[in-house]
Amino acid sequence: MERNIKVPLTEPQKAGIASFCPYNIGPGKCFPSTFYKRLNAGDRKGACEAIRWWIKDVGRDCRIRSNNCYGQVIRRDQESALACWGIDQ
């Protein structure tokens, strides 16, 4: 993962990105994603926003609790919080 990122990252940011990309959505989807493009362009806030877009599971919107995948929404929020650690400072 780190060899594909062109901007410096803190340890919490690395943890959030590692959870999101290689572990949860996979490198094949992550590396060409808007998240990675924005991150490498230096748009950290935009990259953090893009993490939260990944809330569908087999076409089901995971924001709808009856779809039984709401854990993805929680996980994206957690990953975004870590990946965005300290960007406003």
C-alpha positions in Angstrom: 0.0 0.0 0.0 2.6 2.6 1.0 4.6 2.3 -2.2 1.4 3.6 -4.0 1.0 6.6 -1.8 3.0 9.7 -2.8 2.2 11.9 0.3 3.6 11.5 3.9 1.2 9.9 6.4 1.0 9.6 10.2 0.7 6.2 11.8 -3.1 6.6 12.5 -3.5 7.6 8.8 -1.7 4.5 7.6 -3.9 2.4 9.9 -7.1 3.8 8.5 -6.0 3.5 4.9 -4.7 0.0 5.5 -8.1 -1.1 6.9 -10.0 0.6 4.1 -8.0 -0.3 1.0 -6.1 -3.6 1.0 -8.2 -5.2 3.8 -11.8 -4.2 3.1 -12.2 -3.2 -0.5 -9.1 -4.8 -2.0 -6.2 -3.2 -3.9 -7.9 -3.8 -7.3 -10.7 -1.4 -6.4 -8.7 0.9 -4.1 -5.7 1.9 -6.3 -7.8 3.3 -9.2 -10.4 4.9 -6.8 -11.2 8.5 -6.3 -9.9 8.1 -2.8 -6.4 7.2 -3.9 -6.4 9.8 -6.7 -7.4 12.6 -4.3 -5.0 11.4 -1.6 -2.0 11.4 -4.0 -3.1 14.8 -5.4 -2.8 16.2 -1.9 -6.5 16.6 -1.4 -6.7 14.9 2.0 -10.1 16.1 2.9 -11.5 15.0 -0.4 -9.9 11.6 0.0 -11.4 11.2 3.5 -14.8 12.1 2.1 -14.4 9.5 -0.6 -13.9 6.7 1.9 -17.5 7.3 3.1 -18.8 6.6 -0.4 -18.0 2.9 0.0 -21.2 1.9 1.8 -22.9 -0.6 -0.5 -22.8 -4.4 -0.3 -24.0 -6.3 -3.4 -26.0 -3.2 -4.4 -27.6 -2.8 -1.0 -27.4 0.7 0.6 -25.9 -0.1 4.0 -27.2 3.1 5.5 -30.6 1.3 5.6 -30.4 -0.8 8.6 -32.9 -3.4 7.3 -30.3 -4.3 4.6 -28.2 -5.9 7.4 -24.9 -4.3 6.4 -24.9 -1.2 8.6 -21.5 -2.3 10.0 -20.0 -1.1 6.8 -21.2 2.5 7.5 -19.6 2.3 11.0 -16.4 0.9 9.6 -16.1 3.6 6.9 -16.6 6.3 9.6 -13.9 4.7 11.7 -11.5 4.3 8.8 -12.2 7.9 7.6 -11.5 9.2 11.2 -8.2 7.5 11.3 -7.2 8.4 7.7 -8.1 12.0 8.4 -6.3 12.2 11.7 -4.7 15.6 12.1 -5.4 17.0 8.6 -6.9 20.2 10.1 -3.9 20.9 12.2 
